[in-house]
Amino acid sequence: MDITRRRMLSLLSATGLLAVARPGLAAGTGAAGTPSAGAPAVTGIDHGHLLANTAAIFTGTAETNARPDVAGKVSAIEQTARTWLAALDAAQDGELFAGVPLGTRDPNLNASFLHLYEIALATRTPGSALAGDTDVQLRVLDGLAWLHEHYYGDQDQGYYGNWFTWEIGISTHVSKTLVLLADTVADHQPDLVATYVASMDAYLRNGRDGDVDLDSRFHTGANLADITTNRILQGALLGDDARITKALEDQLTVFLPIDPYALRHGVTDGYYADGSFIQHHSVAYTGSYGRALLTRVVQTLKILDGTGAADGDALVPVVQRWVTDGFAPLIFEGWMMEVVKGRSVVRTSTGYTDVATVVEAVVDLSDYSTGADATALKGYVKFIRSTSRAALNPATFVSPMSIARYTDILDDDAIEPADVNPAARSVAFNAMDKNVHRRPGFAFALARSSDRISKYEYMNGENLMPWFQGDGAYYLYLAGEDQTQAFGVDYYTTVSPYALAGVTAPVEQRRTIPELYGTPYYDNPGHPLGFTPSSESQNTYVYFPRGTNGHSGGATFDAFGAAGMVLSSDVAWVDKQAGILPDDFVAYQNTTATKSWFMLDDEVVALVAGVADPAGRPVSTAVDARIAAPADTVTVAGESRDGQVWSGTGTADLVWLRYANDTTGSAVGYAFLTAQPVRVALDQVTRSRRVVRTANPDTAVTKSVFGVHVDHSPTTTALAYALVPHATPELLRRYAAGTVVVLANGTDVQAVRHAGLGLVAANVFGTGWHDVAGLQIGGPASVIARTRSRLTTIAVSDPTMDRDVVQVTVAGRRLRKVAGDRAVRVTHAGGDTHLEVDTHQAYGRSFSATLRE
């Protein structure tokens, strides 16, 4: 059967994705709506063109590499190759490269293949002095043959360490090396391709019958894109159209948004309708694996361009939506936000560097777009360049061709810098339990967790103290700041893991995984759960445990947002109490609380209620935590509830507080909407970056650490405050006069009113009906209502993700619907207006209706 545009549109109608396979590319469809294996392969694919496209991505062309802006990249490619050629000359027994011993450590084996690729790259890069050097190319091929004979070819001896090394890492380096040296291989070692492909297939199958196992928990999302790209290249090298066909069919699945109510092959990894991205089944990961997937699929467009294998034009709009709705909200002035970076948050090269890979993908994507879409993408590239505090170094791009395109965009005076985000935007990534709230001058990012989404990710000695990163931790980014001085690895290094901004946590001392077990994981293969480094049990209980609360989500409307969450212990604690886990497995119990965040114009209002600790430990909420250079001039001043001027550190019942870094010109205000003692600290802290990641250099970092805390007691179980970016004392005094009014702050309902905005926002946690400022809400629900002139708009979301209907009644007002979502049905009873919102399988999506008197 041929895949026609009509058939593919039918297959992917729920996603809006058009056909990507050219007419004639054959595939069937399975019951789950995914391409099936075993269909006839497409014929007529131009393998030579495909291989040339691939090589050009990494080598550039004579034209691009002759440009001055690309010279640095060419020089770096050549210098890297010369470094590893010298190491090749100096190798000792048991090494291919000096200093990289082989036999027991899979990272060293992977590195050896990488270095062979880096040498091969220089021999194909125009402008490199090594370009065309056949002798060097033959040394690379000899190295590949030697590695296969001694360390890779025997599958019984191999497959130690990380599965990724054997199924993806090595295959990626080998496939690209063989592509680069295809002509030399054909002339001198024609059997090498088939030999390696057989071994790569064997590792990929790992005892399975198929080539790519779409039911494997490893072959998903970004990993699947890597695997299938490798197989496309291998198919071109072998002249195997069937292999290319199947790889394209499999890769197509990563373009489909994940439908959590109709999972394909049980996979939860990938992009969701609300812009969320998940990898490792439950980790919010746009800033790491999401970047990798973006890079890989854009490279696929470039690899297949003009080969006759696929219609890439149909995929471009899909990837562009990833950029506008998935990535752009998470990038603030060139910085990738912490809430979507998993364990990579504590790497020393993070933040601004992360965004460079996104920019390269956007640059290349713009080359495949047309009209307004291309203009928007190019304008966004310029916008990031103009707003980032770190100069983007295009030499870090993978492709010399991308560097040339990037320079052309910057030099084009007809392109104006323009964000693809509106100036004011509030995004609920409810599929991955995250919120981003943007205004001119600041951005606010919130990390939630639930029984769907992990509290954090720890792995391989990275992110050693992550325990509360998904328990309402938030990050307030201020415009004009160098975010490496405000967040990133130094924030986690110097701020206590129990006092990250926004966290409500018990006062206790926890131990890291290496401290608990002496290894970067819990090792107990003999237990019925089979704890090994890559086991599902390790993932579930050690690497990225989920919470046990079902309520985490919220509504958005007109650039405003509301989010609510119930704090819970993770699944490891619950299962340890149930006797499911081994006796020597250590689990930690969390405190309990109900929390809300209302994201408005000038402020973010946070409500905390029902704070209690089952173990009787003291509990503290970190209102904020900020770091500054030790030499910065920091002032802390405020006003106590009795009207007295207050400054410095200590404890007092404050009505407002203002932190100002006079050196950087930044300020944050805190308006306390409830009365309780507030503890303020400003300490100089010195720690090594290794406290958060074992692979970090043992570099001591000293920061001035500012913290605002409320210590809870049996009489202070509730707390309400507003974060006010760039606040002045005059602005903060207005909150005491009622700028924001707390309508409810309990474990059933939390709600606020902002008179200036004409807005009421509520999170209902309890069942039954609850009255909030003239709204009767059948909970659980998240509701935002705003009245302007004679129009009232009400937005509703189901924060539990499993309700079929949410009901809201506007008491004493008879209103008619004039606009809004079809999911909102409006009826009347007496003088009341009743809204019935169809939230069946909406997965946290907000629905709204505008009503008129």
N, C-alpha and C positions, 0 to 999 in steps of 0.2 A: 504493500500500500504506500502511496505517496503522501507526504505531508504537504498538503496545500495550505494556503493562507486561511481558507475557510475552516479546515479541519483543526489547525492549530489554534485558531481563534476560539473555536468551540472548546478545545481542550483546556485553554487557559482563560476562558471568559471571565472567571471570577477575579482574575488579576489585571485584566486589561492588557495583557501581554500579547502582542501580535506574533505571527509566525517568524521564527528566526532561521529555520532551515530553508535553504533554497528549494524551489519546486524540484522534486525528484529525490530529495533526501528521504530515505525510507525509514519508517518506524511504525510500530503499532502502539496501542495504548492499553495499559492494564486497567484492572478494576479500580485502582486507586487514582486513576487519572494521570499517570505518569508514563512516559515512553517505555515500551517493553523491549526486552532483548530479543534477538533472534530474527529481526527483520532484515531484508536484503540491504546491503550497503549501498550508499551513494557511489556512483562512478563518475569519473571525469574530474576528480579533484586534482588541482595542479600542485603536486607535492613539492616541486622545485620552488614554486612561488611561495608556498607556505614556509618552507625552510629559509628562504631568502628574507621573508618578512620577519621571521623570528630572529635571525642573526642581526638584522638591521636595528631591531629594538635595542639590542645590547651593545652593538659595535658602532652604531651610527653609520653615516655614509661619507664618502669623500667630500661631498658638498657641505654637509653639516659640520664635519670635523675640521674643515678649513676655517671655520668662523672663530673669531677671537673669544667669543663667549663660551665656546665648547672646548677651547684649548686646555683649560684646567682639568676637565674630565678626562680627556685623552691622556694627559700627562699622568694623572692619578692611576689610570688603568695600566699604563706601561710601568710605572714605578712599583705598583703592587705585584705585577708579574715578575719583575726583576728581583724583588725581595724573596719571592717563593722559589725562583730559579736558584738563588744562592742557597736557600735552605734545602733544596733538592740536592745540590752538590755536596752539602755538608752532612747529609743524613747518615746515621749509624745503623747498626743492625736493629731490626724491629721498627724501623722508621722509614717512611717515604720522604718526609720533610724533617729536618733537624728540629728537635724540641717538641715533636708531636709523636710520642711513642704509641704504638698500636698493639692491639691484642686483647685489651680488657675494657677500654673506655670508648664507648660509641661516639661521644663528642669528638674525639681525636680522629676517628675514622671518617666521620662526616666532614671534619675540617680538611682532611687530606683530599677528599673529593672536591671540596670547594676550591682549594688552592690550585688543583689541576685545571678546574674551570677558569680561574682567574688568569692563569698563564695562557690557556687557549684563547681567552678573550682578547688579550693583547696581540696575539698573532693574527687576528681577524679585524682589528680596529684600524681603519684608515687614519694615518697620521702618527701611529705608533711606530717606533723604530723596529719593533719586533713583527710588524705586519708582514705576512707572507713568509715568515721564517719556517720553512718545512722541517728543519732539524729540530726546532723547539716543539713543533707540533708532534713530531714522532716521539719525542721524549714524553709528552703528555699521554700519547696512546700507550707507550710502554708502561707508564705509571698506572693507567687504567687496567691494563692486562695484569700487572703485578698485584695490584690491590684485589682484583677478582680472584686470582689464583690463590693468594695467601689469606685473605681476610673476608671476602664478600661472597665468593662463589659457593661456599659450603653452607647451605641454609641450616644444617644441624648445628654447626659451630657458631653461626651468626645469631642475630636477633637477641642480643643482650642489651640491656639499658632501655632507652626510651623507644617505644614503638614508632614514633614519628621519624626517627632517624632512618629506620629501615623501610618504611612504607612511603615516605614523602621526601625527607631531607636528601638522602643520597640519590634517590631517583631524580630529583630536580636538578642536582648538579651534573649527574651523568648525562641526562637527556639533553641538557643545554650544551654540554661539552661535545657530545656526538653531533649535534646540529651544527655547531660552529666548525667542526673538523670533518664534515661529511665527505668532502672530496678526498681528503687525505686518508680517511678511513677506507673509502672505497678502493683506493689505489694500493694501500699497504696492509690493512688488516680488515678485509671485507667481512670476516666472520664476527668481528667484535660487537657489532650492533645486535645481532641475533643472540649472541652469548649473554650480553648484558640484559636485553629485554626478557629473556627467559628467567634470569635470576630476579629481576625487578618484579616480574609477574609472580614468581614464587613467594617473595616476601610480601607482596600485596595480598595474595590469596591467604597466606599463612594457614594453610590447611583447608581453606574453603574451596568450593568448586568453581565459583565465578571469578571475574576479573575485578570489578569494583562491586563491593557489597553494599548496596544502598540501605540494607538493614543493619549494617555495622554502626555502633555508636562512635566509631572513629572516622567513618567516611561521610562526614556531614559538613555543611557550611563552607568555610574557607578551606578546610582540609580537602573536601571533595573537589573544590575548584583547582587546588594544587594537583591532586591526583589525576584529574581528567585532562588538565593541560599537559602534564607529562605524557599521558597516553596519546594525545593528539600528535605531539612531536614524535613519539616513537612510531606511531602509525605512518607518519610521513617518511620517516627514515626507512621503514620496511616496505613502503609502497602498499600498506595494508589499509584499504578503504573501510573495511568492516570495523577495524579498530578505531579509526577516526570517527565513524558514524556513531558507534556505541559511546565513545567518550563525549561527543557532542550531546547526545541524548541525555547522558548522565549529568553533564554540566548544566544543561538547560534547567534542571530542577532547582539549582541555586538561585535562579532568577524569579522563581515563584515565591510570593509572600507566604509565610507560614500561616496556615489556618489552624489555630489551636484546637478547633472542634472537629477537624478532619485531617489529622496528621498523615503525611505520606511517609511510609516506612517508619512511623513512630518518631520522626525527626522533629525536634523543636529548634534546631539551629538554623539561623538565617534571619532575613529581614521580615518584619511584620508590617501590617497595614498602617500602623501609627508611626512608623519610622524606627522602631526598636530593632536592635540586632542582638541576637543571643548566640553564644558558642558554648561548648561544653554542657549543653542541654539546659543550663539554668543561669549562666553568667552573662551579665550585661557587658558587651564586649565590642562596641562600635569602635572604640579608640585603639584597638589592637588587632584582633582577628577580623573585625569589620574592615579595617584599612587594608588588611592583606587580601580580603576577598575583592574589595573595590579595585585594588591594583591588578589582581589576577584577571578579573573579567574584562577590564579595559585592555589588558595585554592580549586577551583572546580576540577581542575585536580587531586589534592590529595584526595579530597572527593570521587571521582568516581573511583579511581584506583582499579582495580580488582573486581568491583561490577557487571560488565556485562552491565552497563547502557550506556557506551559511549566509543568510541575509542579516548582517549586523545592524542595519538601519533600524530594524524592528526592536532591537535591544537597547538602543541608545536612550529612548525616553524612560525606560525602566531604571537604568543606572543613573540618569539625571535626577529622578525622584529620590534615589538613595542620597544623592548629594544634598538636595534642597531640604528634604524632610528628615533625613537620618544623620547627616554629618554637620550641616551648616548650623543647626541650633546648638551643637556641642562645641563649636569653635568660637572662642572669644578673643578677639584681637590677636589671632594667630596661635592661640593656645588651646590644646585639646583638654577638655575638662576631665577631672579625675574620676567622676562617677561611672565612666564606661571603659576603664582601662584594666580591670582585673588586677592581677599580680604585678603588672608592669608599672603601676603607679610609683613604685619605689626604685625604679631604675634611674641612673644618673643622666641618661640621654632620653629625655621624655618631654612632653609638653609641646614646645615649639617644633622640635624635631619631628614629632608625630605628624604634624600638620603638613610638613614638606611632602610626605608620600601622598596625602590627599590632594595637594596642589598639583603634583605631577599627573595624577589620574584625571583631575579636572582639566588640565591643559590638554591632555590627549583626547579626552572626551569631547572637548570643544571642537576639535578638528573633525569629529564625526557628526557634529550637530550643524544645523543650518538656521539661518534667520535669527529670530529673537532668542531662541534657545542658545545658540552659539554666542550671541552677544552677552546674554546673562552670565554664562559660564566664564567667559573671558573677563567680564566686569568683576566677577567674584574673585578671580585670580588677582586682579589688580587691587581689589579691596583688601584682601588678606595681606598683600604686600604692603599696602599703605598704612594699615592699622597695627601690624605686628610689632611688638617691641624688640623682637629678635630678627635680624636680617636673615631672610631665607637664602640659604646657599644652594643654588641650583646644581652645584657639583655633586650634591648628595642624591640627585635624581639617578634612577637606574639607567635611563636612556639618554644618550647624547642628543637624539632627535627631540626629546622632550625639552631639553635645555634650549635648543634653538627655537622651538615653538614658544616657550615661556618668554624668551627675550623679545620675540616678535610681538607678543601680546603687550608687554610692558612698553615697547617702543611705538605702539599704535596710538596716536593721539586721538583717534576717533572713538576709542574705547574708554568710557568713564568708569572709575572705580565704583562698584555698587554691590552692596550686600544682597544676597538672595533671601536673607531674613528681613521681614519688616522691622522697623526701628523698635517697635514694641511687639513682643511675641511671648506667649506662654504655652509651653508644649508639655503635654502629659504623655510620656512614654510608658503607658500603663502596662504594656506587654513585658517590659523589663523593669518595672517599679522605679522609674526615675522621672524627675521633673526638671525642666529648664525654664527659667523665667528671665526675660531679657528686656532691658530698658536702655535708652541712651545713657551711658555712664556706668552701667553695671550689668552683671549677669549673676543669677542665683541658680545653683545646681543642687538638687536634693537626691539622696540615695535612700531608697526604701528596699524592703525585702519582704518575703512572704513564703508560703508553702510552695510557690511556683518558682521563685527567684532566689538565688543564693544570697546569703548575708555578705559574702566576700569571696575572693579567690586567693588561696595560698597554694604554692606548688614550688618544688625544686629549690627550697630555701629562699624564695622570693615572697615578699610581703609577710614578714615573720609575725607581725602583731596586728592582724587585720580584724580582730574580733567584733568591733562595733561599726565597721565602715558601712554596713547596710542597715543600721538601726536608726536612721534619720540623720546621719551625718550630712552636713551641707557645706557649701563652698560659696563665698561671696566674693566675686571677682570685680575689682574696681578698674575703671577705664584709666589708661595711661600708666598703669603699674607694670613693672617687669615681674611677670608671674613666677619666674624661677626664684624670686626673692620672697614671694608670698605663699606659694604652695609647692607642689612637686616633692621630690625626695627629701628636701630639708624640712618641709612641714611635718612629714611623718617621722623624721629623725628626731626632731626637737620637741614636738608636741606630744604629750602623753597619749597613748592609744586609748585611754579611758576618758580623755577630755578633748577629743576631736570636736570641732564646732557642731552643735546640734545634738550631741549624744547624751542620752540618759543612761547611766551605767552604775553598777554596784562598785563600791570601793573595795578592791581586792587586787591581788597580784597573780596574774596568770603566767604560765610558762609556754614558750614557743614549742613547736613540734620537735625541732632538733634538741631542745633542752629536755623534753619529755622522754624521747625515745632514742636519742643518740644518732638518729638518721633523719633525712628530710621527709620521712614518711613513717607510718605505723606498719611494721612488718609482722605479719602473723598468718602465713599461708596455710597453716594447718587448721585454723578456725573454720567453721562451716561457712562463714562469710568470705573467706579467702582473701585476706588483706595482703596484696602485693602492690608494687609501685604503680601499676597501671590498672588495677582492678576497679570495678564499679563501686565496691565497698570503700576503697580509698577516696574515690570522688565524692561519694555520698556523705561520708563522715569526717573526712580530713581536709580534702582539697577545696571543696566549695559546698559546704552544707547549706541547706535551705532552712528557712524559718519554719515555724509550725502554725503561723497565723494566716487566716484566710482573708482578712480585711486589710487591703493595701491598694489604694487607688484614689481617684478624684476626678473632678470636672474641670473643664476649661471653657471659657467663653470670652470673646472680644478682648483677647490679650490678657485676661485675668485667669487665675488658677486657684484651685483648692485641692488639697491632698490630705488624706488621713491614713493612719496606720496604727495597729495594735502591736506593741512590742511582745516578743515571744522568745522562748528558748529555742535553740536549733534542734534539728532532728537527732543529732548525736546525743544530746542530753535526754531527750524523751525516750529514745531507744535504749540508752544505758539504764534508765530507771526501770524499763520494762524487761531487763535481763537479756536483751538481744545481743549486746556487745560484750566483748571479752572483759574479764575482771581487771586487766591491767590497762585497758583503754581509758584515757582521761577525758572527761567531758565537763563543760562548765555551764552552770545555770545562769540564765539571764534574769534581770529584774522585769517587772511588768509595768506597763503604762499605756495610756491612750494619747495619741499625739496628732495634731493637725497643723497644717501650714497653709495660710491664706496669702496668695501672691498678688499684690495690688500694684499701684502705680509707684508711689514713693517708698513703699515699705513692704516687708514680708512679716506677717503676724504669725507667731508660733504659740500654740496652746498645748499644754501638757496637763494631764489629769490622771488620777488613780494610780499615782506612783506608789509602788509597794515592792518589797523584796521578800520572796518566799523563804529565803535563808536568813532573814533578819539582818542583812548587811546594811551599812549606810549606803545611800544612793545620792548621786550628784548629777545635775544637768549642766552641760557646758553650753551657755548661751552663745559664746563665740570663743575662738582661739585664732590669734593672728601672730605672725612672725615678722621681724624686722632685723635689719643689720644692726650689730651692736653699737655702731657709731651713730645710728639714726637718732634724731631728736623726737622722742615720743612723749606726748602729754595725755593725761587721763584726768578728766574733770566731769563733774555732774552736779546733781542736786538731790538732797535727801527728801524724804516724804514730808518732813516737817519744815521744808523750805530753806534749809541750810545749804550753803555752798559746800561742795565736797570735791576733793581731789586726791590723786595718788592711788595707793593700794589699801587693802583692808576690807572690812565688812560693814555694810550699812544698808538700811532700808531705802533704796534709791528709787526716785521717780524717773530719773533719766541719767544716762552716762554717755560720754563721748570720748572715743579713742581717736587720736590724731597723730599721724606721722608727719611732722612738719618738714622732714627732709624730702619725702616723696610727694608731699602735698595731698595725701589721702586722708580720709576720715570716715568713721562709721559711728552711728549713734544707736543707742539702745533705750527704748522707752518701755518701762516696766508697768504693765497694766494691772498687776496684782501686787499686793504688799507682802514682802518677805525679805529677809536678809539676803543681800547680794555680796558675794565674795569676789574681789578684784585682785588679780595678781599680775605682776610684771617682773619676770625673772630672766636672768641671763643663763642660757642652757648650752652646754657643750656635750655633744655625743658623736660617736663615729657613725658614718652612714651604714656600717655593717650591722647595726642593731636592727635594721629593717630588711636587709638583703645580704646573704652571706657572700655573694659574688661582687658586691660593691667594694671599691677601694677603701682601705682603712683610713679614711679621711675624716678628721675631726671637724665638726661643724659647730659654730657658735652663733646663736641667734638670741635676740631679745624676744621672749615669748610672752604675749599678753593673753590673759584668760579671764573670762567672766563666768562665774559659776553660781548656781543656786543649790545649796545642800538641803536635801529633803529630809523631813521628819514626819512623824505621824500627824502633825498639824500643818505641814506644808506639802500636801500631796498634789497640789495644783499650781500652775504657773502660766502666766500669759505675758508676752513681751513682743515688741516690734523691732526688727532690724531695719535701720534707716541709713542707706548708703549716702555718703557725702553730706551728712547731717550737720546743721549748724545748731548752736544752743537755742536760737529762737524757734527753729523748726521743732526741736524736741520738746520744748515747753508746750506746744500746741496739743501734744498727745494727752497731757494732763487735763486739758480742757475738753477732751472728748473727740478728737479727730477720728479715733477708732474706738468703738464700744464693744466690749465682750458681752455677747448675748447669752452664751452658755459655755460652760467649761467643765464637763463631767465625762464620765465613761460612756454615757448614752448619746450625748449630743455635745458638739463643740461648734460655736458659731460666732460670727462677728458682723458688725455693721460699720460701713464707712459712709458717713453722711455726705461728704464732699463728692463722692462717686455715685451716690444713690444706690449703693450696692449692699446686699446681704449675702453672706456665704455661710454654708453650714455643712458639716459632716455628721451624719447620723450613724451611730455604731449599734444602737440597740434595736430590737424588733418593735413592732407596734408603731403607733402614730405619735409624732412629736411636734409640738408647736414652736415655731421660730419666727417671731416678728411678722405674724400674719400668714405665714406659710405652715401648712400642716403636711408633714413629710412622713411617708410610710417607709421606715428604714429597714435595713441599712441603705444609705444613699449618700451621694455628694451633690449639693445643689448650689448654684449661683443664680441670684436674681438681681437684675438691675433695672431701675426705673428712670427714664428720662422723658420729660414732657408727658405725653399721654401713653407712651409705649413702655411696656414691661417685657423684658426678655428673661426667660428662665432656662438655664442649662442643667441637665441632669446626667449623672453617671452612676453606674453600679460598681462600687469599689470591691465587691466580692467576686465579680466576674461570673457569677452563676445564677443571678436572678433573671426571671423571664420578664417581669414587669416591675417598674418603680412608679409609685403614685405620689403626686403632689397636689394639694388643694390650696388655692388662693382664697382665703376666707374673706367674706364680705365684699367681694368685688366680682362683678360680672364682666368678663373680658372675652373678646373674640380673637381667634388666631388669624394673624395677617401674614405671617411668614414663618418658615422653620422647617424642621425635618419631618418627613412623613411618619417617622416612628413616634411622634408626639401626637396623641389624640386628645382633643379638648372637648369637654362636655360641661354642662351646667346643672346645678341643683340648687334651687332657691336663688339666693344671691351670691353663691360661691361658684368659683371656676375650678374645674377638676382636670388635671393633666394625667394621662395614663401613657407612660413611656415604655415602648417595646425595647427592652434591653436584652432580649434573648440572643445569646451567642454574640454579643457586641464586644466582649473582652475589654470593658472599661471605656469604650468610646463614649464621648459626650454627645447628647442630643439636645437641641434647643428649639424653642418656639417663641416668637415675638407676638405679644398680645396687646390689643388696644381697648381702651375704655369703651 
